[in-house]
Amino acid sequence: MSDGPHILVVDDDSRLRELLRKFISERGFRVTTAAQSADAEAKLKSLAFDLLVLDVMMPGEDGFSFTRQIGRS
């Protein structure tokens, strides 16, 4: 595991999520992934992240509404 900045990748597409995780981690970043906004929200409560990469077209709560929600907390 890298000591670099920690990035949370949120995407409902498991293939894309894994490609992003691999690509970003190979560049020295720590990467945590989530398949949906509820999973991401739980991880945000227990871990510190430097950056979020969000899918804006997820089913249920999309990346735009999730960003608004976490911006209020």
Secondary structure, 3 states (H helix, E strand, C coil): CCCCCEEEEECCCHHHHHHHHHHHHCCCCEEEEECCHHHHHHHHHHCCCCEEEECCCCCCCCHHHHHHHHHHC
